[in-house]
């Protein structure tokens, strides 16, 4: 997966208790328009149509700290095009669906746009942690 990019507002949202990352429902949004670090909420993102896409919900595996370094681990997500094509999209955005305004957390740039054909899958592998905070 491409490099992690943090939305600037995520830091403030953490300080203002808009996120409870061990229990909140995080989701993936897909877009073909580059997000900006200044975007704050899902409404700031030009999402694609999800009619033919499987679930975009992330599963939290671990939300904990070790020696003062917090890490959020999520399960890899397999997206599947069901009933038709999905896309095109280039950017994968993570947002908090439980937070009041669907606050944004981070995004990844795939480097190029793709369109998933009928029954194609795309595995989003976030590595050992979605992110860490020190």
N, C-alpha and C positions, 0 to 999 in steps of 0.2 A: 504494500500500500504506500502511497505517496506520503510526504512529510506532513506532520501535524501543524495546523495554523490555528492560533487562538483568536477568538473574537475578543476585542479589548473589553467590552462590557461584561464578559464572563467574570472577571476579577471583582468588579463592583457587585454583580449579582450574587456572588458567593458571600461577600461581606454583608450583604443586606438580606441574607437568608432566603433567597429565591430558589435555591437548589438544596435538595436533601438527596444527594446522589446515591445513597445506599438503598433508597426505596422509590425515588421518582422514576417515571417511565421515560426513558430516552428513546428517541427515534431518529431515523435517517431521512433527510430530505435530499432530493436530487435536483440539480439545476445545470443548465448549460451556460449560465451567466456567472461570471466571476464574482464571488462574494467579496466584500470589503471588510477589513478588520474593524471598521466602525459600525458595521451592521449590528443590531441589538436583538431583534426578535424575528420570528419566522416570517412575519408579514414583509420584512425587508428583502426576502429571497424570492426570486422568480422561479417557482417550482415547476417541474414537468407534470404531466398528467399521469396519475398512478393507476388508471383503470385496469391495466393488464399486469400489475405487479403484485407479487406476494407481500407478506407482512414486512414492514420496515421497523418493527419494534426490536430494540436491543435488549439483551438479557445481561444483567449485572452479575458477575461472578464473585467479585471482591471489591470492597470499598474500605480500605484500611490504611494505617500508617505504620512505618517501620523507622524508628529513630528519627521521627519528625518529618519524614518524607511520605506524603499521602499518594496513593496510587489507586486509580479506578480501572479495574479489569472488566472487560465485557467479552461475551462470547462472540466468535466470528459469526457474521450474518451472511446467509446465502439468499440472494435475491433471485427470483425466478420470474420470467416473463410467461404469463399464463393467459391464453386467449388472444394474443396478438403481440405486436412490437412494443417496446418500452424505450423511450428516449427520443432524440439524443440527449445525453448528459455528459458532463465532464467533471463536475464538482460534487462531492459527497459532504453534506452538512449534517452535523450532529446537534440536536436541540432537545430541550427538556419539555416534553409534552405535558407534564404535570404542573410546571411553573405557570404563573398567571397569564403571561403573554407569550408562551412558548419561547422562552429565552434561548438564545443561541449559545453554543459552547465552543465548537471548533469546526474546521472544514479541512478537506483533503482535495488536492488537485490531481486528477488522474493523468494530466499531461496532454490528453486528446479526448475528443468527444467520441462516445460509443452509442450504438443503438443495439439493444438486446432483441434478438428475434424470438419468435414463438418457441417456448420450452427451453430457451437458453438460460444459463445460470451465471451469476457473478458472485464470487465469494469475497466479502469484505473482511480482510484479516487485519485486525488492529494491533497485532503484535502482542507482547506480554501485557501492555497497559494501554488503555485509550489515552491517558495522560498521567503525569505526576505533578505534584505541587510540593515545593520545598520551602 
